[in-house]
Structures are given as structure tokens and as C-alpha cells.
Amino acid sequence: MTTIIIQPIFESWRDAARDLLRHRVPPEEVLWSDGTQGKPLFGSDRPEESATPGPAPRVPPAFLDMARTAAAHQDPRRWAFLYRVLWRLTHGGEKHLLLLATDPDLRQVRQWCKTIGRDIHKMHAFVRFRLVGTDEATGREQFVAWFEPEHRIVRLASSFFEKRFVGMDWSILTPYECVHWDGASLFFTPGVSRESAPDSDALDDLWRTYYANIFNPARLKIQAMQSEMPKKYWKNLPEASLIAGLISDSRKRVQAMLETAARPVKPVPKNAYLESLHKMNEEAADSSD
């Protein structure tokens, strides 16, 4: 049995898996450990140096994309599953394996990918930055956010924030890993505890004002809302303190909306461009009759 100790990230697994493939070590002879489940029973044991390694086999890009996503899951079985699929694709003679929707190994890996996709969506939606200062040299504002994902998704989710918040310096802290943007590049550091993140600032009031104004009591669906915004995220959302009050007051607000007299419809503003469009529509309707 070959025991492989890696870091709990895709890149570490990829490098180890490539080495194992070159030495033609089958999956049933590999025990994976990433340190998250405690110290392994056996120490790290690489393939024997006497074995002559072969060339690195070609791997479908589609599998690498799938493996990169599935590797972010917390299930300790993921490394073994991924290596087994990789072995089947390269040394197992199953080049078309990725086309088999019913294969048990692939179904499990794809289920992990689906879970990771949902977790990334929640991170994109529920990260709330807080202003902590301004860089005296550059004048750029500096922000920090705290988030608690279910899985190790920081590296997969960070490009979204890089593109959206390129004009400010920011850090997103999580228990697993932290990501930072300095205006030029992203870099990552080990995870931290909740105490390392700031508690609140004036932006919290802005979030609460915004949320209160977009809340529509006439379209309230509590189960759907909690499905999209699970309660486990509420503790880190400044607007969450308003939810209970907005829900309890929703019936009164809907009734008040129903009792309010309808406002008169404003006439269409005079605009040459809009009038030309209306004329074109009328001519098109006449020609079709």
C-alpha cells in the first residue's frame, strides 16, 4: 500500500496523482491523506525509486475542470474517487468514461461538483465587505469580509470578487483559507477564526436600508426565501436583523398597499425616437393584416 500525504487542495493532489500515474500505481494500492482527518496510520510512502517512470499520460481537460471543482468538497473520499476515475481514463482503457452518465464514480464526482457550485453561489451572494481603512500611499480604500463556506471554495470563488471589486483593496477571511486583492494580484493565506474579522461599520446601515427598500411583502414566500438565504448565513449578514420584523409586518403592508388608491397613469413622454418606434410597429401590424 502506498500512502500519499497531500495538502487539501487540487494542485497538491494533481501533482501526486501525476507521479503515481507515471509509476503505474493502481488506485487500489493508494491510501490518500490530506491532514484534515488527523494523522494517518502510516507515514508517507512514494513509489519505489527503482521503478522506471513512464511518460505522463494525456488527461482530458474536461476531467481536470471537474477534478478542480470536486477537490474543493470536504468529503475525505474525494481524492480516491478522483484518482480512480483518472486511472480508468488513462491506464484503464476507458477513454470515453466521461460520456457515461450512469457510471457510479462519475455520478459521485458530479454530485460533489453540484454541491460546490451551490456553495460558490452563496459566497458570491452573501459576502459583505466592511471598510477598515485607507492606504495612505495609494489612497485606495481597504475592506475586509468574513464568510463561512461549507467547503474549500475560496480559490474557485475569488475571481468573481477580483473582477467586481478591482478598484479597492480587500480581504475575504474564512476558516479554511483567506484571499486578498491588492489592486494587482490575488494571493492566499491560511484560514483564520471569526475574531480576526471586524464586527461592523457604517456600511451595515447601508445594507439594511437597501434591503428594507427592496423587500416586497406582496411577494413574500418564506420557504423560498430561506432556501435561497439559509438561516446559517444570517449571523454574518447585517440585513438579517430586519427579516423577522419585515415578515411579521408584511400582512399590514400588503393591506395598506391594497387600500391605497391607484395613481393616475402618466402620459407617454414625447420623444422622437419612441414615436418612430411606435410608427414602425403600427406599419408592421398593418402590413401583416
DOTILUM-904200 format. One record per residue: residue number from 0; chain; x, y, z of N, C-alpha, C in turn. Coordinates in steps of 0.02 Angstrom, whole numbers. Atoms other than C-alpha are relative to their C-alpha. Layout:
N
[r NUM,A,[X,Y,Z],[X,Y,Z],[X,Y,Z]]
...
//
This chain:
289
[r 0,A,[42,-60,0],[0,0,0],[44,63,0]]
[r 1,A,[-36,-63,5],[64,173,-49],[-40,55,33]]
[r 2,A,[34,-54,-36],[17,311,73],[25,67,-26]]
[r 3,A,[-17,-65,28],[12,485,-3],[-30,55,44]]
[r 4,A,[23,-56,-42],[1,638,110],[5,64,-42]]
[r 5,A,[3,-60,41],[-53,796,20],[-32,57,39]]
[r 6,A,[39,-56,-27],[-120,968,59],[-71,-5,-27]]
[r 7,A,[69,9,21],[-310,981,46],[-20,48,-57]]
[r 8,A,[15,-43,57],[-305,1075,-121],[12,-40,-64]]
[r 9,A,[-4,36,64],[-320,1019,-302],[71,-6,-25]]
[r 10,A,[-67,1,28],[-144,1066,-353],[45,-53,33]]
[r 11,A,[-40,50,-35],[-66,955,-220],[-19,-70,-21]]
[r 12,A,[23,66,23],[-174,806,-270],[22,-12,-71]]
[r 13,A,[-18,8,70],[-139,836,-455],[73,-21,-8]]
[r 14,A,[-72,16,6],[50,832,-432],[13,-71,24]]
[r 15,A,[-10,68,-25],[41,673,-328],[-29,-51,-47]]
[r 16,A,[33,46,46],[-80,590,-448],[41,-9,-64]]
[r 17,A,[-42,5,60],[32,630,-597],[60,-45,12]]
[r 18,A,[-58,42,-17],[180,549,-509],[-21,-73,5]]
[r 19,A,[24,69,-7],[77,394,-467],[-15,-31,-68]]
[r 20,A,[16,25,67],[17,377,-646],[63,-19,-38]]
[r 21,A,[-62,13,35],[194,386,-713],[33,-65,25]]
[r 22,A,[-27,62,-28],[241,243,-597],[-51,-57,-4]]
[r 23,A,[53,50,11],[80,150,-645],[-23,-33,65]]
[r 24,A,[25,25,-64],[20,132,-466],[-76,-1,-3]]
[r 25,A,[73,4,5],[-162,69,-471],[-34,30,61]]
[r 26,A,[35,-35,-56],[-293,156,-362],[-10,-43,62]]
[r 27,A,[11,42,-59],[-323,5,-250],[63,-8,43]]
[r 28,A,[-62,3,-39],[-141,19,-191],[20,67,30]]
[r 29,A,[-15,-67,-24],[-153,203,-140],[-47,19,58]]
[r 30,A,[37,-27,-56],[-207,274,27],[14,75,4]]
[r 31,A,[-8,-73,2],[-239,463,22],[-13,31,68]]
[r 32,A,[11,-37,-62],[-224,582,170],[18,73,-13]]
[r 33,A,[-13,-72,9],[-240,772,168],[9,37,66]]
[r 34,A,[-11,-31,-65],[-215,801,355],[-61,26,35]]
[r 35,A,[61,-26,-32],[-395,853,388],[-34,-51,44]]
[r 36,A,[31,53,-40],[-441,685,465],[48,-27,52]]
[r 37,A,[-49,22,-48],[-295,677,584],[60,-32,-33]]
[r 38,A,[-62,29,26],[-125,597,564],[-14,-70,-25]]
[r 39,A,[12,67,28],[-128,443,450],[35,-54,41]]
[r 40,A,[-29,56,-37],[-91,273,523],[70,-16,-24]]
[r 41,A,[-65,13,29],[55,252,404],[29,64,-26]]
[r 42,A,[-33,-60,26],[183,381,350],[-4,4,-75]]
[r 43,A,[-1,-10,72],[204,450,176],[47,-50,-34]]
[r 44,A,[-39,51,35],[268,321,53],[-7,9,-75]]
[r 45,A,[2,-11,72],[308,371,-125],[18,-64,-37]]
[r 46,A,[-19,59,39],[328,243,-267],[75,-12,3]]
[r 47,A,[-70,18,-5],[492,150,-263],[42,35,-53]]
[r 48,A,[-44,-35,46],[635,246,-342],[27,-47,-54]]
[r 49,A,[-28,46,49],[692,88,-431],[-46,-10,-59]]
[r 50,A,[48,7,54],[534,85,-534],[12,54,-52]]
[r 51,A,[-12,-48,53],[563,167,-702],[-65,35,-19]]
[r 52,A,[63,-34,16],[429,301,-726],[-9,7,-75]]
[r 53,A,[16,-10,70],[343,314,-892],[-19,72,-13]]
[r 54,A,[21,-69,15],[286,472,-982],[-67,15,32]]
[r 55,A,[63,-21,-29],[145,571,-907],[-56,-9,-51]]
[r 56,A,[54,12,49],[-17,513,-990],[-41,64,-12]]
[r 57,A,[43,-57,16],[-131,639,-1076],[-66,-7,36]]
[r 58,A,[62,0,-39],[-282,687,-972],[-49,48,-33]]
[r 59,A,[49,-44,31],[-443,760,-1045],[-9,64,41]]
[r 60,A,[10,-63,-37],[-462,946,-999],[-66,0,39]]
[r 61,A,[64,2,-34],[-643,911,-952],[5,-33,68]]
[r 62,A,[-9,32,-65],[-586,794,-815],[36,46,49]]
[r 63,A,[-37,-45,-44],[-462,921,-746],[-46,54,29]]
[r 64,A,[47,-50,-24],[-600,1052,-734],[-46,-30,53]]
[r 65,A,[43,34,-48],[-713,927,-646],[37,-15,65]]
[r 66,A,[-39,17,-59],[-575,872,-528],[16,61,42]]
[r 67,A,[-15,-62,-36],[-529,1051,-484],[-60,22,43]]
[r 68,A,[60,-19,-38],[-709,1083,-429],[-14,-50,55]]
[r 69,A,[15,52,-50],[-737,917,-339],[51,1,57]]
[r 70,A,[-52,-1,-51],[-572,938,-245],[-16,49,56]]
[r 71,A,[18,-49,-52],[-649,1085,-150],[-49,-28,51]]
[r 72,A,[48,30,-47],[-775,969,-67],[35,-25,62]]
[r 73,A,[-29,22,-63],[-748,915,112],[1,-76,9]]
[r 74,A,[3,73,-7],[-783,729,84],[70,-29,-5]]
[r 75,A,[-69,27,2],[-620,637,128],[9,-53,-54]]
[r 76,A,[-6,51,52],[-659,507,-8],[18,30,-68]]
[r 77,A,[-5,-31,66],[-639,633,-149],[66,-15,-35]]
[r 78,A,[-65,12,32],[-453,604,-179],[3,-69,-31]]
[r 79,A,[-1,68,26],[-475,417,-200],[-47,-7,-60]]
[r 80,A,[47,3,57],[-628,438,-313],[31,32,-62]]
[r 81,A,[-29,-35,57],[-537,564,-422],[57,-39,-31]]
[r 82,A,[-56,39,27],[-383,455,-439],[-25,-62,-36]]
[r 83,A,[28,60,34],[-489,303,-482],[-27,18,-69]]
[r 84,A,[25,-22,66],[-577,399,-621],[58,16,-46]]
[r 85,A,[-58,-18,40],[-410,467,-681],[35,-63,-26]]
[r 86,A,[-32,63,20],[-336,291,-684],[-40,-34,-55]]
[r 87,A,[43,32,49],[-484,224,-782],[5,36,-68]]
[r 88,A,[-6,-39,62],[-466,365,-910],[66,-12,-36]]
[r 89,A,[-68,3,29],[-279,340,-936],[25,-71,-8]]
[r 90,A,[-27,68,3],[-223,163,-892],[-54,-54,-3]]
[r 91,A,[53,51,-2],[-393,77,-882],[-34,-12,-66]]
[r 92,A,[30,11,65],[-436,89,-1065],[-70,27,-8]]
[r 93,A,[68,-27,4],[-595,190,-1034],[4,74,-21]]
[r 94,A,[-9,-68,23],[-559,345,-1138],[-65,39,-5]]
[r 95,A,[65,-33,7],[-744,382,-1158],[-40,-1,65]]
[r 96,A,[34,6,-65],[-784,365,-973],[-42,61,16]]
[r 97,A,[35,-61,-18],[-837,547,-955],[-68,6,-34]]
[r 98,A,[65,-2,35],[-982,514,-1075],[-52,-44,32]]
[r 99,A,[46,48,-32],[-1059,383,-961],[-34,34,59]]
[r 100,A,[36,-36,-52],[-1191,473,-859],[-18,-44,59]]
[r 101,A,[23,45,-53],[-1235,318,-757],[58,-32,39]]
[r 102,A,[-56,30,-35],[-1059,272,-700],[0,23,73]]
[r 103,A,[4,-18,-72],[-1058,266,-507],[54,50,22]]
[r 104,A,[-54,-46,-19],[-888,351,-489],[-14,71,-25]]
[r 105,A,[14,-65,29],[-935,493,-606],[-60,34,31]]
[r 106,A,[60,-29,-31],[-1106,516,-528],[18,32,67]]
[r 107,A,[-20,-28,-65],[-1024,542,-358],[40,64,-9]]
[r 108,A,[-42,-59,12],[-894,664,-425],[-43,58,-24]]
[r 109,A,[43,-53,25],[-1028,763,-518],[-46,27,54]]
[r 110,A,[40,-23,-56],[-1134,770,-362],[40,47,44]]
[r 111,A,[-44,-46,-38],[-987,847,-269],[6,66,-37]]
[r 112,A,[-6,-62,39],[-967,973,-411],[-63,42,6]]
[r 113,A,[63,-36,-7],[-1150,1019,-398],[-5,34,68]]
[r 114,A,[0,-28,-67],[-1135,1047,-211],[48,60,4]]
[r 115,A,[-48,-54,0],[-981,1155,-237],[-27,60,-38]]
[r 116,A,[30,-54,38],[-1073,1258,-368],[-49,40,42]]
[r 117,A,[48,-34,-44],[-1211,1297,-242],[37,41,53]]
[r 118,A,[-38,-35,-52],[-1083,1344,-109],[33,63,-28]]
[r 119,A,[-30,-58,31],[-994,1462,-229],[-53,54,-11]]
[r 120,A,[55,-48,10],[-1161,1544,-272],[-16,36,65]]
[r 121,A,[15,-31,-64],[-1194,1575,-87],[55,49,20]]
[r 122,A,[-55,-45,-17],[-1022,1652,-63],[-5,64,-40]]
[r 123,A,[7,-60,42],[-1048,1770,-210],[-57,44,25]]
[r 124,A,[59,-38,-20],[-1217,1822,-139],[6,30,70]]
[r 125,A,[5,-18,-70],[-1181,1837,47],[64,29,31]]
[r 126,A,[-59,-35,-26],[-1006,1911,65],[-17,74,10]]
[r 127,A,[14,-70,-15],[-1021,2082,149],[66,33,23]]
[r 128,A,[-63,-34,-17],[-866,2194,148],[-12,56,50]]
[r 129,A,[2,-55,-48],[-830,2316,289],[63,41,-8]]
[r 130,A,[-57,-46,9],[-720,2469,271],[42,1,64]]
[r 131,A,[-44,1,-58],[-568,2458,385],[54,54,-2]]
[r 132,A,[-51,-52,4],[-457,2599,322],[14,20,-72]]
[r 133,A,[-21,-23,65],[-371,2686,178],[76,-1,-4]]
[r 134,A,[-73,3,9],[-196,2655,111],[26,71,-11]]
[r 135,A,[-26,-68,4],[-101,2818,140],[41,12,-63]]
[r 136,A,[-43,-8,59],[17,2787,-6],[-40,3,-65]]
[r 137,A,[37,5,62],[-112,2742,-139],[-68,35,2]]
[r 138,A,[67,-29,-6],[-272,2818,-70],[-56,-50,-11]]
[r 139,A,[51,51,12],[-363,2653,-102],[-32,-22,66]]
[r 140,A,[35,23,-59],[-497,2603,22],[12,-75,10]]
[r 141,A,[-15,69,-18],[-469,2439,113],[-60,-31,36]]
[r 142,A,[60,32,-26],[-610,2317,151],[17,-72,22]]
[r 143,A,[-7,69,-24],[-623,2153,246],[-69,-31,6]]
[r 144,A,[63,37,-7],[-761,2022,242],[13,-67,33]]
[r 145,A,[-4,66,-31],[-794,1866,343],[-54,-44,-30]]
[r 146,A,[49,46,28],[-880,1714,267],[16,-71,23]]
[r 147,A,[-8,68,-23],[-908,1535,322],[-29,-49,-51]]
[r 148,A,[24,48,49],[-923,1419,171],[-3,-70,29]]
[r 149,A,[3,69,-22],[-967,1237,190],[61,-39,-24]]
[r 150,A,[-55,37,31],[-821,1184,80],[58,48,-16]]
[r 151,A,[-60,-39,13],[-649,1244,25],[-4,33,-70]]
[r 152,A,[16,-28,65],[-712,1355,-115],[34,67,-14]]
[r 153,A,[-27,-68,7],[-610,1514,-90],[36,10,-67]]
[r 154,A,[-38,-8,63],[-495,1485,-240],[-46,-1,-61]]
[r 155,A,[47,4,56],[-642,1441,-353],[-44,63,-4]]
[r 156,A,[48,-57,-2],[-748,1591,-299],[34,68,-6]]
[r 157,A,[-33,-65,-8],[-615,1727,-288],[3,42,-64]]
[r 158,A,[-4,-39,62],[-607,1777,-473],[-60,46,-9]]
[r 159,A,[61,-41,3],[-785,1844,-459],[12,66,36]]
[r 160,A,[-11,-61,-40],[-732,1968,-324],[57,42,-30]]
[r 161,A,[-55,-36,32],[-572,2013,-417],[-27,45,-56]]
[r 162,A,[28,-38,55],[-673,2069,-568],[-48,55,24]]
[r 163,A,[51,-47,-22],[-811,2156,-471],[27,56,44]]
[r 164,A,[-26,-50,-48],[-706,2248,-340],[73,15,-15]]
[r 165,A,[-69,-11,21],[-549,2284,-439],[27,67,25]]
[r 166,A,[-23,-66,-19],[-542,2466,-380],[13,11,73]]
[r 167,A,[-13,-8,-71],[-520,2432,-195],[42,-59,24]]
[r 168,A,[-38,54,-31],[-405,2329,-85],[-47,-38,47]]
[r 169,A,[46,38,-43],[-497,2187,3],[30,-67,20]]
[r 170,A,[-16,67,-24],[-480,2027,101],[-65,-35,18]]
[r 171,A,[55,42,-22],[-605,1886,123],[28,-54,44]]
[r 172,A,[-25,48,-49],[-573,1785,279],[-49,-57,9]]
[r 173,A,[42,59,-13],[-638,1608,303],[38,-47,45]]
[r 174,A,[-37,47,-43],[-597,1465,421],[49,-45,-38]]
[r 175,A,[-42,45,38],[-517,1365,280],[60,34,-33]]
[r 176,A,[-51,-36,37],[-420,1493,180],[-23,72,-10]]
[r 177,A,[16,-70,10],[-412,1681,153],[28,23,-67]]
[r 178,A,[-23,-27,63],[-397,1777,-10],[5,76,5]]
[r 179,A,[-14,-72,-5],[-328,1953,-33],[13,28,-69]]
[r 180,A,[-10,-35,63],[-327,2079,-176],[31,68,16]]
[r 181,A,[-35,-63,-14],[-204,2224,-179],[-1,48,-59]]
[r 182,A,[4,-43,59],[-254,2302,-345],[39,-26,-58]]
[r 183,A,[-42,28,53],[-129,2199,-444],[-6,-75,-5]]
[r 184,A,[2,73,2],[-144,2016,-395],[-37,-28,60]]
[r 185,A,[31,37,-55],[-235,1889,-288],[54,-41,35]]
[r 186,A,[-43,47,-36],[-144,1795,-151],[-39,-30,58]]
[r 187,A,[37,39,-50],[-198,1668,-22],[42,-12,62]]
[r 188,A,[-32,14,-64],[-158,1639,161],[-42,-51,37]]
[r 189,A,[39,50,-37],[-212,1507,288],[-62,30,32]]
[r 190,A,[62,-22,-31],[-384,1516,366],[10,28,69]]
[r 191,A,[-4,-32,-66],[-420,1615,524],[-67,-10,37]]
[r 192,A,[62,5,-39],[-551,1622,661],[-43,62,-10]]
[r 193,A,[48,-55,8],[-703,1735,665],[24,63,35]]
[r 194,A,[-22,-58,-38],[-619,1850,791],[48,45,-40]]
[r 195,A,[-46,-39,41],[-498,1908,656],[-35,49,-46]]
[r 196,A,[37,-44,44],[-636,1995,559],[-33,56,39]]
[r 197,A,[33,-56,-34],[-710,2166,601],[-74,-15,11]]
[r 198,A,[69,13,-18],[-882,2169,681],[-50,39,-42]]
[r 199,A,[50,-40,35],[-974,2313,599],[30,67,-19]]
[r 200,A,[-18,-69,18],[-960,2483,516],[-61,33,-31]]
[r 201,A,[56,-39,27],[-1068,2615,432],[-32,-35,-60]]
[r 202,A,[28,34,58],[-1092,2503,279],[-56,-47,20]]
[r 203,A,[54,44,-22],[-1202,2388,384],[-67,36,-4]]
[r 204,A,[62,-39,4],[-1332,2527,396],[-22,8,-73]]
[r 205,A,[16,-6,71],[-1322,2548,207],[-32,-64,-25]]
[r 206,A,[29,63,21],[-1356,2363,181],[-71,-8,27]]
[r 207,A,[66,7,-30],[-1504,2368,300],[-50,46,-36]]
[r 208,A,[44,-46,36],[-1577,2521,213],[-19,-27,-69]]
[r 209,A,[12,28,67],[-1557,2440,43],[-48,-59,3]]
[r 210,A,[42,60,-5],[-1635,2275,98],[-71,18,18]]
[r 211,A,[68,-20,-20],[-1783,2360,182],[-38,31,-58]]
[r 212,A,[33,-33,56],[-1819,2458,24],[-17,-48,-57]]
[r 213,A,[15,47,54],[-1812,2310,-96],[-47,-56,23]]
[r 214,A,[43,53,-27],[-1915,2196,19],[-71,12,-23]]
[r 215,A,[68,-6,26],[-2084,2165,-64],[-46,-47,39]]
[r 216,A,[42,45,-40],[-2213,2099,61],[-52,-37,-41]]
[r 217,A,[51,32,42],[-2335,2057,-79],[27,-63,-34]]
[r 218,A,[-30,58,33],[-2213,1930,-150],[38,-44,50]]
[r 219,A,[-35,37,-52],[-2157,1855,15],[-16,-75,-3]]
[r 220,A,[5,72,-4],[-2126,1667,10],[56,-23,47]]
[r 221,A,[-50,12,-53],[-2040,1619,171],[44,-61,-15]]
[r 222,A,[-40,60,13],[-1987,1442,121],[49,12,-57]]
[r 223,A,[-44,-14,57],[-1917,1502,-46],[57,47,22]]
[r 224,A,[-50,-46,-23],[-1826,1644,41],[53,-36,42]]
[r 225,A,[-48,36,-42],[-1747,1528,169],[39,-51,-39]]
[r 226,A,[-38,45,43],[-1698,1408,31],[57,37,-35]]
[r 227,A,[-51,-40,34],[-1605,1547,-59],[48,32,50]]
[r 228,A,[-41,-32,-52],[-1542,1629,102],[-7,-41,65]]
[r 229,A,[7,43,-59],[-1523,1487,231],[19,37,64]]
[r 230,A,[-10,-35,-64],[-1526,1539,413],[72,-3,25]]
[r 231,A,[-69,6,-25],[-1347,1479,442],[43,59,-23]]
[r 232,A,[-38,-58,23],[-1288,1632,343],[-22,65,33]]
[r 233,A,[29,-62,-26],[-1395,1759,437],[46,34,50]]
[r 234,A,[-41,-30,-53],[-1272,1785,580],[53,47,-27]]
[r 235,A,[-52,-43,29],[-1148,1866,460],[-28,51,-49]]
[r 236,A,[31,-47,46],[-1273,1970,361],[-30,58,40]]
[r 237,A,[27,-56,-38],[-1308,2146,427],[-75,9,-9]]
[r 238,A,[71,-9,13],[-1481,2148,346],[-44,-53,32]]
[r 239,A,[39,55,-27],[-1532,1985,430],[-40,20,62]]
[r 240,A,[37,-22,-60],[-1585,2078,588],[-68,29,-17]]
[r 241,A,[64,-30,20],[-1728,2155,488],[-51,-53,-21]]
[r 242,A,[44,49,33],[-1800,1993,419],[-62,-16,42]]
[r 243,A,[57,18,-42],[-1910,1943,567],[-52,56,2]]
[r 244,A,[47,-56,-3],[-1987,2116,581],[-35,12,-66]]
[r 245,A,[30,-10,65],[-2016,2131,394],[-52,-54,-15]]
[r 246,A,[48,54,10],[-2102,1961,390],[-63,11,41]]
[r 247,A,[57,-9,-44],[-2214,1998,540],[-44,59,-22]]
[r 248,A,[37,-60,21],[-2263,2166,465],[-26,-4,-71]]
[r 249,A,[15,4,71],[-2290,2101,289],[-75,4,-15]]
[r 250,A,[73,-2,13],[-2480,2075,303],[-27,70,4]]
[r 251,A,[24,-70,-7],[-2509,2253,365],[22,41,-61]]
[r 252,A,[-25,-39,56],[-2401,2322,225],[-37,-17,-64]]
[r 253,A,[38,20,59],[-2492,2220,92],[-70,30,1]]
[r 254,A,[67,-29,-6],[-2661,2277,159],[1,75,-14]]
[r 255,A,[-6,-72,12],[-2603,2457,157],[9,14,-75]]
[r 256,A,[-10,-8,73],[-2547,2435,-24],[-66,-9,-37]]
[r 257,A,[64,12,33],[-2719,2365,-71],[-49,57,11]]
[r 258,A,[46,-54,-16],[-2810,2508,14],[21,67,-29]]
[r 259,A,[-24,-62,29],[-2704,2642,-68],[-29,9,-70]]
[r 260,A,[30,-14,66],[-2790,2722,-217],[54,-2,-54]]
[r 261,A,[-47,6,56],[-2710,2687,-384],[20,69,-25]]
[r 262,A,[-25,-63,26],[-2603,2826,-451],[-19,8,-74]]
[r 263,A,[17,-9,71],[-2654,2903,-618],[59,-17,-46]]
[r 264,A,[-52,19,47],[-2560,2837,-767],[28,62,-34]]
[r 265,A,[-32,-58,31],[-2435,2963,-831],[1,-9,-76]]
[r 266,A,[-2,5,73],[-2442,3004,-1016],[70,-19,-25]]
[r 267,A,[-65,19,29],[-2306,2935,-1128],[39,63,-18]]
[r 268,A,[-38,-60,15],[-2168,3065,-1139],[13,8,-75]]
[r 269,A,[-13,-13,71],[-2143,3148,-1307],[74,-9,-14]]
[r 270,A,[-69,16,17],[-1988,3078,-1385],[1,-23,-73]]
[r 271,A,[0,15,72],[-1947,3073,-1570],[19,-72,-14]]
[r 272,A,[-22,69,12],[-1858,2906,-1558],[-55,-50,17]]
[r 273,A,[54,45,-20],[-2000,2822,-1462],[-59,4,-49]]
[r 274,A,[55,-8,47],[-2129,2895,-1582],[15,-36,-66]]
[r 275,A,[-18,35,61],[-2033,2825,-1730],[-7,-76,8]]
[r 276,A,[8,71,-12],[-2033,2652,-1649],[-74,-19,-1]]
[r 277,A,[72,13,0],[-2222,2661,-1619],[-26,-1,-72]]
[r 278,A,[22,-4,69],[-2247,2712,-1801],[22,-62,-39]]
[r 279,A,[-24,60,33],[-2140,2566,-1862],[-41,-60,19]]
[r 280,A,[41,56,-23],[-2240,2444,-1755],[-68,0,-33]]
[r 281,A,[66,-7,30],[-2404,2511,-1823],[2,-19,-74]]
[r 282,A,[-6,17,71],[-2343,2497,-2003],[11,-74,-11]]
[r 283,A,[-12,73,5],[-2281,2319,-1972],[-64,-38,12]]
[r 284,A,[63,34,-15],[-2450,2271,-1898],[-48,7,-59]]
[r 285,A,[45,-10,57],[-2545,2347,-2046],[20,-44,-59]]
[r 286,A,[-23,40,58],[-2436,2256,-2174],[-12,-74,9]]
[r 287,A,[11,71,-13],[-2465,2088,-2088],[-74,-19,-7]]
[r 288,A,[72,15,5],[-2656,2105,-2098],[-19,-20,-71]]
//
